[in-house]
């Protein structure tokens, strides 16, 4: 295994509770059928994915969200969804503790598929976690106009960190995002609701990490 010089983390589902599961619950609670949820939030060119690339504003997303819901016989709730989503997601403190522990030991980066909002605060764009104080490099889809698993977003992050892809380990909760990183030669670790990813990262780095 090559020497790992950088650890790169996703945000939602890794450092915070997964927004995917929260969105599933939101749709269920608001009468949005699974097929409609999938149409909006799944797929690289779906409405949500385009929003993550900043192809339109939060207001435009809410409008198109409502238009699609109306066409599918659902009650429009785009503005409410935006308010709900931007409240942020609960931090996963043990994983944040690992990132803090790694500072000065390896280079630290984050790649996050997120969405823009009207306020300029980068902290709010990243689910309420101040990732810019945690990482050396933060690459946000809403700012760079591309999203995981597009190869260029991983390449850009490695370039900014000054490492080759094979010198980086990448942690994410979604298989498609991990597959994209692995195709470039990065070591990948899948994060789930347990803390097993910390054990895997410890094995990759070759030194003990703090455990919950």
N, C-alpha and C positions, 0 to 999 in steps of 0.2 A: 504494500500500500504506500502511495506517495506521501511525503510529509505534508500535513495539513497546516497551512499558514493562516487560514481565514475561516470563520464560522459565519454563515449567512442565515438569517431567520425570517420566516414569514411573520406576520402580526396576528391577524384574525385566525383563531383556531390553534395558535401556538403561544403567543404572549397574552392573548385575551381569549375569552370564550368564543367559540366559533360563530360567526355571523350567519353561516349557512343554516345551522340548526335553529337559530333565532328567526331567520326569515321563513323557514318551514313552519314554525309555530305561528308566526304572524299571519301567514296565508291561511292556515287552518282556522285560526280564530276569527278571520275576517271574511270567510266564505269564498276564498279564492281556490278553485279546484287545482289538483296536482298538475294537470296538463297545462293550465294557464300559468301557474308558477314556473313550470319548466320552460315554457315559451318565453317568459320575461327574463328569468335569471340564469338559464343554462345556455350553453352554446357560445362559441367565441365571438359571434356576430349578433348575439341577442341584445335586447334593449339595455340590460344591466352591464353587459360587457362593453358596449359602446359608451355608456356613462363612465365606466372605469377608465376609458381612454380620453375622457373629457371631450367627447364629440358634441355634447350639449350641456347646458347648465342644469342645476337642480330644478329650477322652475320648469324647464323644458322636459326634463325627465318625468316630473310629476304629471305634466299635461299628457305626455305620450302614454304613461302608465295608466292614467284614467281613460284615455281613448281606447286602449287595448282592452281594459276591463269592461268598458261599456259594450264594445263589439262582441265580447264573449258572454254577455248577460250578467256581469258581476257589478256590484256597487262600487263606484269610483272612490278611492281613498288615497290618492297619490300624495297630497299635502300631508295627511296624517302619517303616511308611511315615512316620508322624509323626516318629519319631526321625531318620530319614533326611532328611526335608524341613527340619526345624529346624536342621540342621547349617549351613544357609545356602548361598550361591552365590558363586562367584568374582567379585570386582569387575572391572569394565571400567575400568581406571585412566585411559585417555585421556579418557573421558567425564566422569569425576569431576574430572579436571584442568580441563576446560572449565567445569564448575560453579564450581569455586574461582576461576577467572579472572573469571567474570562477577559475583562478589560485589562490590557497590558500583557496578556499571555498569548493572544492571537488577534489578528485583525477582525473587526466586527462589522458586519453589514446587515442590511434588511432590504428585502424586496417585498413590496406589498401591492396587491391589486386593491386600490381604494377609489374613492370618488371625491370630486371637488365639492366645495360648498361655498356659500357667499362670503363667509368670514375668512380673512387671510391667514388665520392661525394654522400653522402646519400641525400643531399638536392636536387640534380638533379633527383634522383630516385623518389622523391615524388612531381613531377609536378612543381618544382620551388618554392614551399612553404616550408620554413624552419620549418618543423613540429617538429624537435627535440628541437627547442627552445620553442615550444608551449606546448608540452605534457610531462608528467612524463614518459610515456611508449609509444613506437612506435613499432608496430608489422607489418612487411612488408612481404607479401607473397613471394617476390623474395628472401628474406633472410632466412625465416624459412621453405620454401619448402612446404607450404600448403596454402590454400586460402579459403576465405569465399565462401560458407557457411559451410565448414567443421567444426564440433563442436570443434575440438581441438584448432583451432586458437582463438576462443572466450575464451575457458577455460584458455589457456596460458596467454592471456592478463589480465584476471581477477586475475590469480595467481601472475603475475608480479606487479599488482596494489595492491595486498593484500586484495582483496574483493571477496565475493561470487557473482556468477552471478546475484542473485536476488537483490543485492545491487548496481547494475550498470544499467545505461540507455545507450542505444546504438542508434546512429543516422546514417542512411544510406539512399541512394536514390533508392536502389533496393530491391524489395519485397522479393526475394529469400534470400538475406543476412539478412534481418530483421527476416524472418521466422526461420532461423537457430539460431539466437540469442534468439529469444523468446522461442524456444523449450528448451533452457537451463534455462529459468526463468528470463531472462533479460527483463527490460522494454524497449520497442522499439518505435522509432519515425521515420516516413517516411519523408524525405526531398524532396521537389519539387522545382519548379522554383520560388515559392513565399517564404515569410519569416514566414509562419505559423508554421514551426517547432520550431521557437524560442518561440512562444506563448505556444506550447505544452511542451517544455522543462521547461519553467518558471512554468507551472502548476505542473509538476512532481517534480521539485526541491523545490517549495514553497517559492521562493523569486524572486523579479523583475530582469529582464535581460535587457541589452541595446538593443534598437530597432532601425532599420534603419529609 
